Amino acid sequence: MRSGMSERPITSLLTDALGQVSTLVQAEIGLAKAELAERASKAAAGVGLMAGAMVVAIGAYIMFLFTIVRFMVLAGVPEHWATLIVTLLTALAAYVMVKIGAERLKPENLTPTRTIRNVKRDAQVVSEQV
């Protein structure tokens, strides 16, 4: 006599459990793909900022050479000092842009943390069920 026990055979229960695990794995893979796509988009923005920094640094260097240095010389600053000041300001602008771009490319900003957390939680639930 089976009082309070399920009438379903063990094979049916195992099939259902495997189906649920399969669905869970597929859902986690979908989440991982979505999260990695989001992280890749942020990485692309970081790379874009770094490339932009290079273009701006070159453009700024040329513009400063032909405009600011000349204005500073006309204002009475010796040409060698004017050139040094302009070069340092250009280097500082490029440095700031590279730092911002590099921050967006840090590994912790690219790791799919939600997926990892969910997989750990799911593994714990599955191990508790077994």
Residue pairs with C-beta under 8 A, 6 or more apart in sequence:
6 13
17 129
21 126
24 122
24 126
28 115
28 118
28 119
28 122
31 114
31 115
31 118
32 112
32 115
35 112
35 114
35 115
36 112
39 109
39 110
39 111
39 112
40 110
42 104
42 109
42 110
43 104
43 105
43 109
43 110
45 104
46 101
46 102
46 103
46 104
46 105
47 101
47 105
48 101
49 97
49 100
49 101
49 104
50 97
50 98
50 101
50 102
50 105
52 97
53 94
53 97
53 98
53 101
54 94
56 93
56 94
56 97
57 90
57 91
57 93
57 94
57 97
60 90
60 93
60 94
61 87
61 90
64 86
64 87
64 89
64 90
65 83
65 86
68 82
68 86
69 79
69 82
69 83
69 86
72 81
72 82
72 85
72 86
73 79
73 82
77 85
103 109
